[in-house]
Amino acid sequence: MAYVDQKMSSGKIVAIVIVALIHAALGYAFVTGLAFQYVKKATEKLNTFDVEPPPPPPPP
């Protein structure tokens, strides 16, 4: 079976390693909760305000 006997090229190995690193980084981000404590600190410092819509124009 020629398909089974193929050698793994260095390009494929690099691609597999890169994909594994991306998956590990995404898994770490999900496990740590996407740094929820930093998001919480940022929302505490955020100043918000309400924007009033303009009044409707008078009827003609």
N, CA, C and O atoms as a Tripos MOL2 file, in Angstrom:
@<TRIPOS>MOLECULE
protein
  240   239    60     0     0
PROTEIN
NO_CHARGES

@<TRIPOS>ATOM
      1 N           0.8540   -1.1760    0.0000 N.3       1 MET1
      2 CA          0.0000    0.0000    0.0000 C.3       1 MET1
      3 C           0.8950    1.2340    0.0000 C.2       1 MET1
      4 O           1.5700    1.5230    0.9880 O.2       1 MET1
      5 N           0.8940    1.9350   -1.0860 N.am      2 ALA2
      6 CA          1.7930    3.0740   -1.2470 C.3       2 ALA2
      7 C           1.4280    4.2100   -0.2970 C.2       2 ALA2
      8 O           2.3090    4.9460    0.1470 O.2       2 ALA2
      9 N           0.1610    4.3610    0.0160 N.am      3 TYR3
     10 CA         -0.2510    5.4640    0.8900 C.3       3 TYR3
     11 C           0.3170    5.2920    2.2950 C.2       3 TYR3
     12 O           0.7410    6.2690    2.9120 O.2       3 TYR3
     13 N           0.3310    4.0950    2.7950 N.am      4 VAL4
     14 CA          0.8130    3.8200    4.1460 C.3       4 VAL4
     15 C           2.3290    3.9470    4.2210 C.2       4 VAL4
     16 O           2.8630    4.3150    5.2670 O.2       4 VAL4
     17 N           3.0230    3.6540    3.1430 N.am      5 ASP5
     18 CA          4.4810    3.6540    3.1380 C.3       5 ASP5
     19 C           5.0910    5.0380    2.9320 C.2       5 ASP5
     20 O           6.3160    5.1550    2.9060 O.2       5 ASP5
     21 N           4.2980    6.0750    2.7850 N.am      6 GLN6
     22 CA          4.8400    7.4130    2.5460 C.3       6 GLN6
     23 C           5.5630    7.9240    3.7850 C.2       6 GLN6
     24 O           5.1620    7.6490    4.9160 O.2       6 GLN6
     25 N           6.6330    8.6720    3.5500 N.am      7 LYS7
     26 CA          7.3800    9.2900    4.6410 C.3       7 LYS7
     27 C           6.7250   10.6220    4.9950 C.2       7 LYS7
     28 O           6.1630   11.2910    4.1290 O.2       7 LYS7
     29 N           6.7970   11.0020    6.2640 N.am      8 MET8
     30 CA          6.2360   12.2710    6.7230 C.3       8 MET8
     31 C           7.2370   13.3770    6.3860 C.2       8 MET8
     32 O           8.3760   13.3400    6.8500 O.2       8 MET8
     33 N           6.8260   14.3520    5.5900 N.am      9 SER9
     34 CA          7.7320   15.4370    5.2160 C.3       9 SER9
     35 C           7.8700   16.4240    6.3660 C.2       9 SER9
     36 O           7.0440   16.4490    7.2790 O.2       9 SER9
     37 N           8.9170   17.2330    6.3140 N.am     10 SER10
     38 CA          9.1520   18.1960    7.3980 C.3      10 SER10
     39 C           8.0760   19.2700    7.4200 C.2      10 SER10
     40 O           7.7630   19.8080    8.4830 O.2      10 SER10
     41 N           7.5080   19.5890    6.2710 N.am     11 GLY11
     42 CA          6.4340   20.5840    6.2200 C.3      11 GLY11
     43 C           5.1950   20.1180    6.9680 C.2      11 GLY11
     44 O           4.5350   20.9080    7.6440 O.2      11 GLY11
     45 N           4.8830   18.8370    6.8460 N.am     12 LYS12
     46 CA          3.7280   18.2910    7.5580 C.3      12 LYS12
     47 C           3.9740   18.2690    9.0580 C.2      12 LYS12
     48 O           3.0660   18.5300    9.8470 O.2      12 LYS12
     49 N           5.2040   17.9570    9.4500 N.am     13 ILE13
     50 CA          5.5260   17.9250   10.8780 C.3      13 ILE13
     51 C           5.4080   19.3180   11.4780 C.2      13 ILE13
     52 O           4.8710   19.4820   12.5740 O.2      13 ILE13
     53 N           5.9090   20.3220   10.7620 N.am     14 VAL14
     54 CA          5.8120   21.7090   11.2390 C.3      14 VAL14
     55 C           4.3530   22.1210   11.3520 C.2      14 VAL14
     56 O           3.9660   22.7600   12.3300 O.2      14 VAL14
     57 N           3.5440   21.7650   10.3710 N.am     15 ALA15
     58 CA          2.1240   22.1180   10.4050 C.3      15 ALA15
     59 C           1.4230   21.4500   11.5810 C.2      15 ALA15
     60 O           0.5930   22.0770   12.2410 O.2      15 ALA15
     61 N           1.7420   20.1980   11.8510 N.am     16 ILE16
     62 CA          1.1240   19.4920   12.9760 C.3      16 ILE16
     63 C           1.5180   20.1420   14.2940 C.2      16 ILE16
     64 O           0.6830   20.2900   15.1860 O.2      16 ILE16
     65 N           2.7900   20.5350   14.4250 N.am     17 VAL17
     66 CA          3.2550   21.1850   15.6540 C.3      17 VAL17
     67 C           2.5690   22.5310   15.8400 C.2      17 VAL17
     68 O           2.1620   22.8650   16.9530 O.2      17 VAL17
     69 N           2.4350   23.3080   14.7730 N.am     18 ILE18
     70 CA          1.7760   24.6180   14.8690 C.3      18 ILE18
     71 C           0.3150   24.4550   15.2640 C.2      18 ILE18
     72 O          -0.1770   25.1910   16.1190 O.2      18 ILE18
     73 N          -0.3790   23.5130   14.6630 N.am     19 VAL19
     74 CA         -1.7850   23.2760   15.0010 C.3      19 VAL19
     75 C          -1.9170   22.8250   16.4500 C.2      19 VAL19
     76 O          -2.8460   23.2340   17.1470 O.2      19 VAL19
     77 N          -0.9900   21.9820   16.9080 N.am     20 ALA20
     78 CA         -1.0310   21.5340   18.3030 C.3      20 ALA20
     79 C          -0.8140   22.7080   19.2560 C.2      20 ALA20
     80 O          -1.4760   22.7900   20.2910 O.2      20 ALA20
     81 N           0.0990   23.6130   18.9220 N.am     21 LEU21
     82 CA          0.3330   24.7880   19.7670 C.3      21 LEU21
     83 C          -0.8800   25.7110   19.8000 C.2      21 LEU21
     84 O          -1.2180   26.2560   20.8500 O.2      21 LEU21
     85 N          -1.5300   25.8880   18.6610 N.am     22 ILE22
     86 CA         -2.7390   26.7230   18.6220 C.3      22 ILE22
     87 C          -3.8290   26.0970   19.4860 C.2      22 ILE22
     88 O          -4.5010   26.8000   20.2420 O.2      22 ILE22
     89 N          -4.0080   24.7920   19.3800 N.am     23 HIS23
     90 CA         -5.0200   24.1210   20.1930 C.3      23 HIS23
     91 C          -4.6870   24.2180   21.6760 C.2      23 HIS23
     92 O          -5.5810   24.4070   22.5020 O.2      23 HIS23
     93 N          -3.4180   24.0910   22.0170 N.am     24 ALA24
     94 CA         -3.0190   24.2080   23.4200 C.3      24 ALA24
     95 C          -3.2830   25.6170   23.9420 C.2      24 ALA24
     96 O          -3.7360   25.7800   25.0750 O.2      24 ALA24
     97 N          -3.0060   26.6300   23.1330 N.am     25 ALA25
     98 CA         -3.2500   28.0110   23.5550 C.3      25 ALA25
     99 C          -4.7400   28.2710   23.7400 C.2      25 ALA25
    100 O          -5.1400   28.9120   24.7110 O.2      25 ALA25
    101 N          -5.5580   27.7830   22.8240 N.am     26 LEU26
    102 CA         -7.0090   27.9570   22.9580 C.3      26 LEU26
    103 C          -7.5400   27.2000   24.1670 C.2      26 LEU26
    104 O          -8.3980   27.7110   24.8860 O.2      26 LEU26
    105 N          -7.0500   26.0100   24.3970 N.am     27 GLY27
    106 CA         -7.4640   25.2450   25.5710 C.3      27 GLY27
    107 C          -7.0850   25.9460   26.8570 C.2      27 GLY27
    108 O          -7.8780   25.9920   27.7970 O.2      27 GLY27
    109 N          -5.8770   26.4940   26.9100 N.am     28 TYR28
    110 CA         -5.4390   27.2270   28.1010 C.3      28 TYR28
    111 C          -6.3190   28.4600   28.3200 C.2      28 TYR28
    112 O          -6.6700   28.7790   29.4560 O.2      28 TYR28
    113 N          -6.6750   29.1550   27.2310 N.am     29 ALA29
    114 CA         -7.5350   30.3370   27.3580 C.3      29 ALA29
    115 C          -8.9070   29.9540   27.8970 C.2      29 ALA29
    116 O          -9.4550   30.6700   28.7350 O.2      29 ALA29
    117 N          -9.4700   28.8520   27.4400 N.am     30 PHE30
    118 CA        -10.7730   28.4220   27.9430 C.3      30 PHE30
    119 C         -10.6950   27.9690   29.3960 C.2      30 PHE30
    120 O         -11.5980   28.2490   30.1850 O.2      30 PHE30
    121 N          -9.6260   27.2760   29.7500 N.am     31 VAL31
    122 CA         -9.4910   26.7810   31.1200 C.3      31 VAL31
    123 C          -9.3270   27.9320   32.0990 C.2      31 VAL31
    124 O          -9.8970   27.9010   33.1900 O.2      31 VAL31
    125 N          -8.5660   28.9330   31.7310 N.am     32 THR32
    126 CA         -8.3460   30.0680   32.6320 C.3      32 THR32
    127 C          -9.4940   31.0620   32.5830 C.2      32 THR32
    128 O          -9.4440   32.0850   33.2660 O.2      32 THR32
    129 N         -10.5060   30.7960   31.8100 N.am     33 GLY33
    130 CA        -11.6700   31.6700   31.7590 C.3      33 GLY33
    131 C         -11.4250   32.9560   31.0110 C.2      33 GLY33
    132 O         -12.0640   33.9740   31.2750 O.2      33 GLY33
    133 N         -10.4980   32.9080   30.0770 N.am     34 LEU34
    134 CA        -10.1560   34.0750   29.2660 C.3      34 LEU34
    135 C          -9.8140   35.2730   30.1460 C.2      34 LEU34
    136 O         -10.2060   36.4030   29.8570 O.2      34 LEU34
    137 N          -9.0830   35.0120   31.2170 N.am     35 ALA35
    138 CA         -8.5840   36.0390   32.1440 C.3      35 ALA35
    139 C          -9.7300   36.8980   32.6680 C.2      35 ALA35
    140 O          -9.7240   38.1200   32.5210 O.2      35 ALA35
    141 N         -10.7030   36.2480   33.2750 N.am     36 PHE36
    142 CA        -11.9130   36.9410   33.7320 C.3      36 PHE36
    143 C         -11.6050   38.0370   34.7350 C.2      36 PHE36
    144 O         -12.2850   39.0630   34.7360 O.2      36 PHE36
    145 N         -10.5940   37.8560   35.6000 N.am     37 GLN37
    146 CA        -10.3120   38.8770   36.6060 C.3      37 GLN37
    147 C          -9.8460   40.1710   35.9440 C.2      37 GLN37
    148 O         -10.1200   41.2530   36.4630 O.2      37 GLN37
    149 N          -9.1480   40.0850   34.8090 N.am     38 TYR38
    150 CA         -8.7130   41.2980   34.1260 C.3      38 TYR38
    151 C          -9.8850   41.9850   33.4430 C.2      38 TYR38
    152 O          -9.9460   43.2140   33.4010 O.2      38 TYR38
    153 N         -10.8060   41.2110   32.9150 N.am     39 VAL39
    154 CA        -12.0020   41.7930   32.3130 C.3      39 VAL39
    155 C         -12.8280   42.4840   33.3880 C.2      39 VAL39
    156 O         -13.3740   43.5620   33.1510 O.2      39 VAL39
    157 N         -12.9240   41.8810   34.5550 N.am     40 LYS40
    158 CA        -13.6910   42.4670   35.6500 C.3      40 LYS40
    159 C         -13.0650   43.7880   36.0890 C.2      40 LYS40
    160 O         -13.7860   44.7530   36.3430 O.2      40 LYS40
    161 N         -11.7330   43.8490   36.1810 N.am     41 LYS41
    162 CA        -11.0620   45.0940   36.5550 C.3      41 LYS41
    163 C         -11.2920   46.1750   35.5040 C.2      41 LYS41
    164 O         -11.4830   47.3420   35.8470 O.2      41 LYS41
    165 N         -11.2740   45.8070   34.2550 N.am     42 ALA42
    166 CA        -11.4740   46.7810   33.1850 C.3      42 ALA42
    167 C         -12.8900   47.3360   33.2120 C.2      42 ALA42
    168 O         -13.0830   48.5240   32.9530 O.2      42 ALA42
    169 N         -13.8900   46.5060   33.5190 N.am     43 THR43
    170 CA        -15.2620   46.9990   33.5490 C.3      43 THR43
    171 C         -15.5120   47.8700   34.7650 C.2      43 THR43
    172 O         -16.3820   48.7400   34.7250 O.2      43 THR43
    173 N         -14.7670   47.6600   35.8550 N.am     44 GLU44
    174 CA        -14.9300   48.5250   37.0210 C.3      44 GLU44
    175 C         -14.4140   49.9290   36.7310 C.2      44 GLU44
    176 O         -14.9570   50.9040   37.2510 O.2      44 GLU44
    177 N         -13.3830   50.0460   35.9170 N.am     45 LYS45
    178 CA        -12.7860   51.3420   35.6060 C.3      45 LYS45
    179 C         -13.4920   52.0540   34.4540 C.2      45 LYS45
    180 O         -13.2320   53.2310   34.2080 O.2      45 LYS45
    181 N         -14.3630   51.3710   33.7620 N.am     46 LEU46
    182 CA        -15.0110   51.9180   32.5830 C.3      46 LEU46
    183 C         -16.0920   52.9130   32.9800 C.2      46 LEU46
    184 O         -16.9880   52.5830   33.7570 O.2      46 LEU46
    185 N         -16.0130   54.1200   32.4540 N.am     47 ASN47
    186 CA        -17.0340   55.1420   32.7070 C.3      47 ASN47
    187 C         -18.0430   55.1110   31.5650 C.2      47 ASN47
    188 O         -17.6740   55.2240   30.3960 O.2      47 ASN47
    189 N         -19.3040   54.9590   31.9070 N.am     48 THR48
    190 CA        -20.3490   54.9170   30.8910 C.3      48 THR48
    191 C         -21.3460   56.0300   31.1220 C.2      48 THR48
    192 O         -21.4470   56.5750   32.2220 O.2      48 THR48
    193 N         -22.0760   56.3610   30.0830 N.am     49 PHE49
    194 CA        -23.1110   57.3780   30.1890 C.3      49 PHE49
    195 C         -24.2000   57.0580   29.1740 C.2      49 PHE49
    196 O         -23.9660   56.3630   28.1860 O.2      49 PHE49
    197 N         -25.3910   57.5780   29.4360 N.am     50 ASP50
    198 CA        -26.5170   57.3670   28.5370 C.3      50 ASP50
    199 C         -26.5920   58.5300   27.5550 C.2      50 ASP50
    200 O         -26.4230   59.6910   27.9290 O.2      50 ASP50
    201 N         -26.8430   58.2040   26.3230 N.am     51 VAL51
    202 CA        -27.0220   59.2190   25.2920 C.3      51 VAL51
    203 C         -28.5140   59.3420   25.0440 C.2      51 VAL51
    204 O         -29.1680   58.3750   24.6540 O.2      51 VAL51
    205 N         -29.0470   60.5220   25.2690 N.am     52 GLU52
    206 CA        -30.4770   60.7570   25.0500 C.3      52 GLU52
    207 C         -30.7410   60.9080   23.5530 C.2      52 GLU52
    208 O         -30.0100   61.6200   22.8640 O.2      52 GLU52
    209 N         -31.7730   60.2480   23.0480 N.am     53 PRO53
    210 CA        -32.0960   60.4220   21.6310 C.3      53 PRO53
    211 C         -32.6670   61.8240   21.4120 C.2      53 PRO53
    212 O         -33.2990   62.3840   22.3070 O.2      53 PRO53
    213 N         -32.4490   62.3850   20.2360 N.am     54 PRO54
    214 CA        -32.9950   63.7250   19.9760 C.3      54 PRO54
    215 C         -34.5210   63.6840   19.9590 C.2      54 PRO54
    216 O         -35.1100   62.6690   19.5880 O.2      54 PRO54
    217 N         -35.1530   64.7660   20.3540 N.am     55 PRO55
    218 CA        -36.6270   64.7690   20.3250 C.3      55 PRO55
    219 C         -37.1310   64.6800   18.8920 C.2      55 PRO55
    220 O         -36.4540   65.1260   17.9650 O.2      55 PRO55
    221 N         -38.3110   64.1090   18.7050 N.am     56 PRO56
    222 CA        -38.8350   63.9980   17.3400 C.3      56 PRO56
    223 C         -39.1630   65.3910   16.7930 C.2      56 PRO56
    224 O         -39.5040   66.2960   17.5540 O.2      56 PRO56
    225 N         -39.0620   65.5530   15.5050 N.am     57 PRO57
    226 CA        -39.3850   66.8670   14.9200 C.3      57 PRO57
    227 C         -40.8820   67.1620   15.0620 C.2      57 PRO57
    228 O         -41.7030   66.2450   15.0970 O.2      57 PRO57
    229 N         -41.2200   68.4350   15.1420 N.am     58 PRO58
    230 CA        -42.6520   68.7710   15.2520 C.3      58 PRO58
    231 C         -43.3950   68.4030   13.9690 C.2      58 PRO58
    232 O         -42.8120   68.4050   12.8850 O.2      58 PRO58
    233 N         -44.6640   68.0920   14.0940 N.am     59 PRO59
    234 CA        -45.4250   67.7500   12.8850 C.3      59 PRO59
    235 C         -45.5730   68.9850   11.9840 C.2      59 PRO59
    236 O         -45.6460   70.1100   12.4780 O.2      59 PRO59
    237 N         -45.6160   68.7780   10.7030 N.am     60 PRO60
    238 CA        -45.7300   69.9310    9.7640 C.3      60 PRO60
    239 C         -47.0780   70.6090    9.7920 C.2      60 PRO60
    240 O         -47.2990   71.5750    9.0610 O.2      60 PRO60
@<TRIPOS>BOND
     1     1     2 1
     2     2     3 1
     3     3     4 2
     4     3     5 am
     5     5     6 1
     6     6     7 1
     7     7     8 2
     8     7     9 am
     9     9    10 1
    10    10    11 1
    11    11    12 2
    12    11    13 am
    13    13    14 1
    14    14    15 1
    15    15    16 2
    16    15    17 am
    17    17    18 1
    18    18    19 1
    19    19    20 2
    20    19    21 am
    21    21    22 1
    22    22    23 1
    23    23    24 2
    24    23    25 am
    25    25    26 1
    26    26    27 1
    27    27    28 2
    28    27    29 am
    29    29    30 1
    30    30    31 1
    31    31    32 2
    32    31    33 am
    33    33    34 1
    34    34    35 1
    35    35    36 2
    36    35    37 am
    37    37    38 1
    38    38    39 1
    39    39    40 2
    40    39    41 am
    41    41    42 1
    42    42    43 1
    43    43    44 2
    44    43    45 am
    45    45    46 1
    46    46    47 1
    47    47    48 2
    48    47    49 am
    49    49    50 1
    50    50    51 1
    51    51    52 2
    52    51    53 am
    53    53    54 1
    54    54    55 1
    55    55    56 2
    56    55    57 am
    57    57    58 1
    58    58    59 1
    59    59    60 2
    60    59    61 am
    61    61    62 1
    62    62    63 1
    63    63    64 2
    64    63    65 am
    65    65    66 1
    66    66    67 1
    67    67    68 2
    68    67    69 am
    69    69    70 1
    70    70    71 1
    71    71    72 2
    72    71    73 am
    73    73    74 1
    74    74    75 1
    75    75    76 2
    76    75    77 am
    77    77    78 1
    78    78    79 1
    79    79    80 2
    80    79    81 am
    81    81    82 1
    82    82    83 1
    83    83    84 2
    84    83    85 am
    85    85    86 1
    86    86    87 1
    87    87    88 2
    88    87    89 am
    89    89    90 1
    90    90    91 1
    91    91    92 2
    92    91    93 am
    93    93    94 1
    94    94    95 1
    95    95    96 2
    96    95    97 am
    97    97    98 1
    98    98    99 1
    99    99   100 2
   100    99   101 am
   101   101   102 1
   102   102   103 1
   103   103   104 2
   104   103   105 am
   105   105   106 1
   106   106   107 1
   107   107   108 2
   108   107   109 am
   109   109   110 1
   110   110   111 1
   111   111   112 2
   112   111   113 am
   113   113   114 1
   114   114   115 1
   115   115   116 2
   116   115   117 am
   117   117   118 1
   118   118   119 1
   119   119   120 2
   120   119   121 am
   121   121   122 1
   122   122   123 1
   123   123   124 2
   124   123   125 am
   125   125   126 1
   126   126   127 1
   127   127   128 2
   128   127   129 am
   129   129   130 1
   130   130   131 1
   131   131   132 2
   132   131   133 am
   133   133   134 1
   134   134   135 1
   135   135   136 2
   136   135   137 am
   137   137   138 1
   138   138   139 1
   139   139   140 2
   140   139   141 am
   141   141   142 1
   142   142   143 1
   143   143   144 2
   144   143   145 am
   145   145   146 1
   146   146   147 1
   147   147   148 2
   148   147   149 am
   149   149   150 1
   150   150   151 1
   151   151   152 2
   152   151   153 am
   153   153   154 1
   154   154   155 1
   155   155   156 2
   156   155   157 am
   157   157   158 1
   158   158   159 1
   159   159   160 2
   160   159   161 am
   161   161   162 1
   162   162   163 1
   163   163   164 2
   164   163   165 am
   165   165   166 1
   166   166   167 1
   167   167   168 2
   168   167   169 am
   169   169   170 1
   170   170   171 1
   171   171   172 2
   172   171   173 am
   173   173   174 1
   174   174   175 1
   175   175   176 2
   176   175   177 am
   177   177   178 1
   178   178   179 1
   179   179   180 2
   180   179   181 am
   181   181   182 1
   182   182   183 1
   183   183   184 2
   184   183   185 am
   185   185   186 1
   186   186   187 1
   187   187   188 2
   188   187   189 am
   189   189   190 1
   190   190   191 1
   191   191   192 2
   192   191   193 am
   193   193   194 1
   194   194   195 1
   195   195   196 2
   196   195   197 am
   197   197   198 1
   198   198   199 1
   199   199   200 2
   200   199   201 am
   201   201   202 1
   202   202   203 1
   203   203   204 2
   204   203   205 am
   205   205   206 1
   206   206   207 1
   207   207   208 2
   208   207   209 am
   209   209   210 1
   210   210   211 1
   211   211   212 2
   212   211   213 am
   213   213   214 1
   214   214   215 1
   215   215   216 2
   216   215   217 am
   217   217   218 1
   218   218   219 1
   219   219   220 2
   220   219   221 am
   221   221   222 1
   222   222   223 1
   223   223   224 2
   224   223   225 am
   225   225   226 1
   226   226   227 1
   227   227   228 2
   228   227   229 am
   229   229   230 1
   230   230   231 1
   231   231   232 2
   232   231   233 am
   233   233   234 1
   234   234   235 1
   235   235   236 2
   236   235   237 am
   237   237   238 1
   238   238   239 1
   239   239   240 2
@<TRIPOS>SUBSTRUCTURE
     1 MET1         2 RESIDUE 1 A MET
     2 ALA2         6 RESIDUE 1 A ALA
     3 TYR3        10 RESIDUE 1 A TYR
     4 VAL4        14 RESIDUE 1 A VAL
     5 ASP5        18 RESIDUE 1 A ASP
     6 GLN6        22 RESIDUE 1 A GLN
     7 LYS7        26 RESIDUE 1 A LYS
     8 MET8        30 RESIDUE 1 A MET
     9 SER9        34 RESIDUE 1 A SER
    10 SER10       38 RESIDUE 1 A SER
    11 GLY11       42 RESIDUE 1 A GLY
    12 LYS12       46 RESIDUE 1 A LYS
    13 ILE13       50 RESIDUE 1 A ILE
    14 VAL14       54 RESIDUE 1 A VAL
    15 ALA15       58 RESIDUE 1 A ALA
    16 ILE16       62 RESIDUE 1 A ILE
    17 VAL17       66 RESIDUE 1 A VAL
    18 ILE18       70 RESIDUE 1 A ILE
    19 VAL19       74 RESIDUE 1 A VAL
    20 ALA20       78 RESIDUE 1 A ALA
    21 LEU21       82 RESIDUE 1 A LEU
    22 ILE22       86 RESIDUE 1 A ILE
    23 HIS23       90 RESIDUE 1 A HIS
    24 ALA24       94 RESIDUE 1 A ALA
    25 ALA25       98 RESIDUE 1 A ALA
    26 LEU26      102 RESIDUE 1 A LEU
    27 GLY27      106 RESIDUE 1 A GLY
    28 TYR28      110 RESIDUE 1 A TYR
    29 ALA29      114 RESIDUE 1 A ALA
    30 PHE30      118 RESIDUE 1 A PHE
    31 VAL31      122 RESIDUE 1 A VAL
    32 THR32      126 RESIDUE 1 A THR
    33 GLY33      130 RESIDUE 1 A GLY
    34 LEU34      134 RESIDUE 1 A LEU
    35 ALA35      138 RESIDUE 1 A ALA
    36 PHE36      142 RESIDUE 1 A PHE
    37 GLN37      146 RESIDUE 1 A GLN
    38 TYR38      150 RESIDUE 1 A TYR
    39 VAL39      154 RESIDUE 1 A VAL
    40 LYS40      158 RESIDUE 1 A LYS
    41 LYS41      162 RESIDUE 1 A LYS
    42 ALA42      166 RESIDUE 1 A ALA
    43 THR43      170 RESIDUE 1 A THR
    44 GLU44      174 RESIDUE 1 A GLU
    45 LYS45      178 RESIDUE 1 A LYS
    46 LEU46      182 RESIDUE 1 A LEU
    47 ASN47      186 RESIDUE 1 A ASN
    48 THR48      190 RESIDUE 1 A THR
    49 PHE49      194 RESIDUE 1 A PHE
    50 ASP50      198 RESIDUE 1 A ASP
    51 VAL51      202 RESIDUE 1 A VAL
    52 GLU52      206 RESIDUE 1 A GLU
    53 PRO53      210 RESIDUE 1 A PRO
    54 PRO54      214 RESIDUE 1 A PRO
    55 PRO55      218 RESIDUE 1 A PRO
    56 PRO56      222 RESIDUE 1 A PRO
    57 PRO57      226 RESIDUE 1 A PRO
    58 PRO58      230 RESIDUE 1 A PRO
    59 PRO59      234 RESIDUE 1 A PRO
    60 PRO60      238 RESIDUE 1 A PRO
